[in-house]
């Protein structure tokens, strides 16, 4: 299993909780995607399932450890949406509950892991709540969560809430540098675009997505320079249009930061020439207004089923052209 150095102190704190009388039957771990949260929970799960743990480490040789390594432990349950679905249904939770109230097949603990518990449907969350209120013996629930506000307050209140912070930026940049992920400005940019999550930043830098993002930035600059934002449409009109709008908005807000003398807080550190060029083409108020309108458009793309993407993006750019005129 891949392990990241910033996880070690968090892992030790969590294991110490479960090794003492302070353990809780349900852990809700809030984290940012790409911070290593899955690896952390898997490590905790292996420790819980190990029959002969050596302090904070697993023995690595017992039958349970071998089953966990193979991914076939019958008492380790991973609950995610079924293939082709975006939510965890109530039937899946009911099936889990029925299994958990039986004796553990390996005579140890039973553990249910929800990597993204915010994907529970309303009915599924209510079904889980009943089990959290009256948990079966020797059973633990590990709930990963990126957006805890999407979980009912009743579920959150039944869990030990733990916030997993991302490492300091300087630490993450050094780690990325050791992975040969890119140039210093690119490392900082990718990290800030990923909300400080090092693994997400590494994946961004080493994928085709990074080249796409550079193309979006250059296309945005060219469209603004020519005072014709419809020229920006081809760069936006893709399946990941919401992500491309996110990149564009982050660049517009960087322009405002630069105009107000706050370049140290700029996200796109690798686009200094683009930012300086855009800064001379409009006021902070203009760029703020366009950014707000584009964020509204992004929200519609993500929330309205069957929306006409090209039409929505065209209207967005037309409105920006009017403001730019």
C-alpha positions as CSV (number, residue, x, y, z in Angstrom):
1,X,0.0,0.0,0.0
2,X,1.3,3.5,-0.9
3,X,2.1,5.5,2.2
4,X,2.6,9.3,2.5
5,X,4.8,10.8,5.2
6,X,2.3,13.4,6.4
7,X,-0.1,10.6,7.3
8,X,2.1,9.1,10.0
9,X,1.3,11.5,12.9
10,X,-2.5,11.4,12.1
11,X,-2.4,7.6,12.0
12,X,-0.6,7.4,15.3
13,X,-3.2,9.7,16.9
14,X,-6.1,7.6,15.6
15,X,-4.5,4.3,16.6
16,X,-3.9,5.6,20.1
17,X,-7.7,6.5,20.3
18,X,-8.7,2.9,19.4
19,X,-6.0,1.4,21.6
20,X,-7.4,3.2,24.7
21,X,-10.8,3.6,26.4
22,X,-11.4,6.7,24.3
23,X,-12.3,4.7,21.2
24,X,-15.5,5.5,19.4
25,X,-17.5,3.0,17.3
26,X,-17.9,5.5,14.4
27,X,-15.2,7.8,13.0
28,X,-16.1,10.6,10.6
29,X,-13.0,11.8,8.8
30,X,-13.3,15.0,6.9
31,X,-10.6,15.6,4.3
32,X,-9.8,17.2,0.9
33,X,-9.8,14.8,-2.1
34,X,-6.2,13.8,-2.9
35,X,-4.8,14.2,0.6
36,X,-4.2,10.5,1.2
37,X,-7.4,10.0,3.2
38,X,-8.1,6.6,1.6
39,X,-4.6,5.3,2.5
40,X,-5.0,6.5,6.1
41,X,-8.4,4.7,6.6
42,X,-7.0,1.6,5.0
43,X,-4.1,1.6,7.3
44,X,-6.4,2.1,10.3
45,X,-8.6,-0.7,9.0
46,X,-5.6,-3.1,8.8
47,X,-4.6,-2.3,12.3
48,X,-8.2,-2.9,13.6
49,X,-8.4,-6.3,11.8
50,X,-4.9,-7.5,12.8
51,X,-5.1,-10.2,15.5
52,X,-1.7,-9.5,16.9
53,X,-0.9,-5.8,16.5
54,X,2.5,-4.7,17.6
55,X,1.9,-1.3,19.2
56,X,0.8,1.0,16.3
57,X,1.9,-1.6,13.7
58,X,0.2,-4.6,12.4
59,X,1.9,-8.0,12.7
60,X,1.7,-8.5,9.0
61,X,1.7,-12.3,9.2
62,X,-1.6,-13.3,10.9
63,X,-4.5,-14.7,8.8
64,X,-6.4,-11.4,9.0
65,X,-3.4,-9.4,7.8
66,X,-3.0,-11.7,4.8
67,X,-6.7,-11.4,4.0
68,X,-6.5,-7.6,4.2
69,X,-3.5,-7.5,1.9
70,X,-5.4,-9.7,-0.6
71,X,-8.5,-7.5,-0.3
72,X,-10.6,-10.6,0.7
73,X,-11.3,-10.2,4.4
74,X,-15.0,-11.1,4.9
75,X,-15.4,-8.8,7.9
76,X,-14.0,-5.7,6.1
77,X,-16.9,-4.0,4.2
78,X,-16.3,-1.2,1.7
79,X,-19.5,0.6,0.9
80,X,-19.6,2.7,-2.3
81,X,-22.2,3.4,-5.0
82,X,-22.9,0.5,-7.3
83,X,-21.5,0.7,-10.8
84,X,-23.3,3.3,-12.9
85,X,-24.9,5.0,-9.9
86,X,-23.9,8.2,-8.1
87,X,-25.4,7.5,-4.7
88,X,-25.4,4.7,-2.1
89,X,-28.8,3.2,-2.0
90,X,-30.8,2.1,1.1
91,X,-30.7,-1.6,0.0
92,X,-27.0,-1.6,0.2
93,X,-27.1,-0.2,3.8
94,X,-29.8,-2.7,4.9
95,X,-27.7,-5.6,3.4
96,X,-24.7,-4.3,5.4
97,X,-26.7,-4.0,8.6
98,X,-27.9,-7.5,8.3
99,X,-24.4,-8.8,7.8
100,X,-22.9,-6.8,10.7
101,X,-25.4,-8.2,13.2
102,X,-24.1,-11.7,12.5
103,X,-20.9,-13.0,14.1
104,X,-17.6,-12.0,12.6
105,X,-16.4,-14.7,10.2
106,X,-12.8,-14.4,11.5
107,X,-13.8,-14.0,15.2
108,X,-12.4,-10.4,15.3
109,X,-13.8,-7.0,14.6
110,X,-16.2,-6.1,11.8
111,X,-15.5,-2.8,10.1
112,X,-17.6,-0.9,7.6
113,X,-15.8,1.7,5.5
114,X,-17.7,4.4,3.6
115,X,-15.0,6.2,1.5
116,X,-17.4,9.0,0.6
117,X,-20.2,8.9,3.1
118,X,-21.8,12.1,1.6
119,X,-23.0,9.9,-1.3
120,X,-25.5,8.2,1.0
121,X,-29.0,8.7,-0.2
122,X,-31.5,10.2,2.3
123,X,-33.0,6.8,2.9
124,X,-29.6,5.1,3.2
125,X,-28.4,7.7,5.7
126,X,-31.6,7.2,7.8
127,X,-31.0,3.4,7.7
128,X,-27.4,3.8,8.7
129,X,-28.4,6.2,11.6
130,X,-30.4,3.4,13.2
131,X,-27.4,1.1,13.2
132,X,-25.1,3.9,14.5
133,X,-27.5,4.5,17.4
134,X,-27.5,0.8,18.3
135,X,-24.2,-0.6,16.9
136,X,-23.6,-4.4,16.8
137,X,-20.9,-5.7,19.1
138,X,-17.3,-5.5,18.0
139,X,-18.2,-3.3,15.0
140,X,-16.6,-0.1,13.8
141,X,-17.7,2.4,11.2
142,X,-15.2,4.4,9.3
143,X,-16.8,7.3,7.3
144,X,-14.7,9.2,4.9
145,X,-16.2,12.6,3.9
146,X,-15.2,15.5,1.6
147,X,-18.4,17.5,2.1
148,X,-19.7,16.8,5.6
149,X,-22.5,19.4,5.1
150,X,-24.2,16.9,2.8
151,X,-24.5,14.4,5.6
152,X,-27.5,14.7,7.9
153,X,-26.7,16.3,11.2
154,X,-28.1,13.3,13.0
155,X,-25.5,11.0,11.4
156,X,-22.6,13.5,12.1
157,X,-23.7,13.7,15.7
158,X,-23.3,9.9,16.2
159,X,-19.7,10.0,15.1
160,X,-16.3,11.1,16.4
161,X,-15.6,14.0,14.0
162,X,-12.0,14.3,12.9
163,X,-10.6,16.9,10.5
164,X,-7.6,15.8,8.5
165,X,-5.6,18.8,7.5
166,X,-3.3,19.0,4.5
167,X,0.4,19.4,5.2
168,X,2.0,22.8,5.1
169,X,2.6,24.2,1.6
170,X,6.4,24.2,1.9
171,X,6.4,20.5,3.0
172,X,4.1,19.5,0.1
173,X,6.2,21.4,-2.5
174,X,9.3,19.6,-1.3
175,X,7.5,16.3,-1.5
176,X,6.3,17.1,-5.0
177,X,9.8,18.1,-6.0
178,X,11.1,14.7,-4.8
179,X,8.5,13.1,-7.1
180,X,10.0,15.0,-10.1
181,X,6.5,16.4,-10.7
182,X,7.6,19.7,-12.3
183,X,9.1,23.2,-12.0
184,X,8.8,25.1,-8.7
185,X,6.1,27.5,-10.0
186,X,4.1,24.6,-11.5
187,X,4.3,22.7,-8.2
188,X,2.9,25.6,-6.2
189,X,0.2,26.2,-8.8
190,X,-0.9,22.6,-8.9
191,X,-1.0,22.5,-5.1
192,X,-3.1,25.6,-4.8
193,X,-5.5,24.5,-7.5
194,X,-5.9,21.2,-5.5
195,X,-6.7,23.1,-2.3
196,X,-3.4,22.0,-0.7
197,X,-3.8,18.2,-1.3
198,X,-0.4,16.9,-2.4
199,X,-1.6,13.6,-4.1
200,X,-4.2,15.5,-6.1
201,X,-1.5,18.0,-7.2
202,X,0.8,15.3,-8.3
203,X,-1.9,13.6,-10.3
204,X,-2.7,17.0,-11.9
205,X,0.9,17.7,-12.9
206,X,1.5,14.3,-14.4
207,X,-1.6,13.9,-16.5
208,X,-2.9,15.3,-19.8
209,X,-5.1,17.6,-17.7
210,X,-2.1,19.9,-16.9
211,X,-1.6,20.6,-20.6
212,X,-5.3,21.2,-21.0
213,X,-5.2,23.7,-18.2
214,X,-2.3,25.6,-19.7
215,X,-4.2,25.8,-23.0
216,X,-7.2,27.2,-21.2
217,X,-5.1,29.9,-19.6
218,X,-3.5,30.9,-22.9
219,X,-6.8,30.9,-24.7
220,X,-8.4,33.1,-22.0
221,X,-5.6,35.6,-22.3
222,X,-5.9,35.8,-26.1
223,X,-9.7,36.2,-26.0
224,X,-9.4,39.1,-23.5
225,X,-6.7,40.7,-25.5
226,X,-8.8,40.6,-28.6
227,X,-11.9,41.8,-26.7
228,X,-13.9,38.9,-28.0
229,X,-14.6,36.3,-25.3
230,X,-16.5,34.0,-27.7
231,X,-13.1,33.0,-29.0
232,X,-12.7,31.3,-25.6
233,X,-15.7,29.0,-26.3
234,X,-13.7,26.1,-27.9
235,X,-11.4,25.9,-25.0
236,X,-14.3,25.6,-22.5
237,X,-16.8,23.5,-24.4
238,X,-15.6,20.0,-23.2
239,X,-17.0,17.3,-20.9
240,X,-15.0,18.8,-18.1
241,X,-16.3,22.3,-18.7
242,X,-16.9,22.8,-15.0
243,X,-13.3,22.1,-14.2
244,X,-12.2,24.4,-17.1
245,X,-14.3,27.3,-15.7
246,X,-12.7,26.7,-12.3
247,X,-9.3,27.2,-13.9
248,X,-10.5,30.3,-15.7
249,X,-12.1,31.8,-12.6
250,X,-9.0,31.2,-10.5
251,X,-7.0,33.1,-13.1
252,X,-9.4,36.0,-13.1
253,X,-9.3,36.2,-9.4
254,X,-5.5,36.1,-9.5
255,X,-5.6,39.2,-11.7
256,X,-7.6,41.0,-9.0
257,X,-5.0,39.9,-6.4
258,X,-2.2,41.2,-8.6
259,X,-4.0,44.5,-9.1
260,X,-4.2,44.9,-5.4
261,X,-0.6,44.1,-4.6
262,X,-1.2,40.6,-3.3
263,X,0.8,38.5,-5.8
264,X,2.1,36.1,-3.0
265,X,-1.5,34.8,-2.8
266,X,-1.9,34.2,-6.5
267,X,-2.9,30.6,-7.3
268,X,-1.5,30.4,-10.9
269,X,2.1,31.2,-10.1
270,X,3.2,29.8,-13.4
271,X,1.1,32.3,-15.3
272,X,2.7,35.6,-14.2
273,X,3.0,37.1,-17.7
274,X,-0.7,36.2,-18.5
275,X,-1.8,37.7,-15.2
276,X,0.1,40.9,-15.8
277,X,-1.3,41.2,-19.3
278,X,-4.9,40.8,-18.1
279,X,-4.4,43.2,-15.3
280,X,-4.0,46.1,-17.8
281,X,-7.3,45.2,-19.6
282,X,-9.9,46.0,-16.9
283,X,-10.6,47.0,-13.3
284,X,-10.8,44.7,-10.3
285,X,-14.6,45.3,-10.2
286,X,-14.8,44.0,-13.8
287,X,-12.9,40.8,-13.2
288,X,-14.8,40.2,-10.0
289,X,-18.1,40.6,-11.7
290,X,-17.1,38.2,-14.6
291,X,-15.8,35.7,-12.1
292,X,-19.1,35.7,-10.2
293,X,-21.1,35.2,-13.4
294,X,-18.9,32.3,-14.5
295,X,-19.2,30.6,-11.1
296,X,-23.0,30.8,-11.4
297,X,-22.7,29.2,-14.8
298,X,-20.5,26.5,-13.4
299,X,-23.1,25.8,-10.7
300,X,-25.8,25.4,-13.4
301,X,-23.6,22.9,-15.3
302,X,-23.2,20.8,-12.2
303,X,-26.8,21.0,-10.9
304,X,-29.1,21.2,-13.9
305,X,-29.9,17.8,-15.5
306,X,-29.8,17.8,-19.3
307,X,-28.6,21.4,-19.6
308,X,-27.4,22.6,-23.1
309,X,-23.8,23.1,-22.3
310,X,-22.8,25.0,-25.4
311,X,-25.7,27.3,-25.2
312,X,-25.1,28.0,-21.5
313,X,-21.4,28.7,-22.1
314,X,-22.2,31.0,-25.1
315,X,-24.6,33.0,-23.0
316,X,-22.0,33.3,-20.3
317,X,-19.3,34.6,-22.7
318,X,-21.7,37.0,-24.4
319,X,-22.6,38.5,-21.0
320,X,-18.9,38.9,-20.3
321,X,-18.3,40.6,-23.7
322,X,-21.0,43.1,-22.8
323,X,-19.2,43.9,-19.5
324,X,-15.9,44.2,-21.3
325,X,-17.2,46.6,-24.0
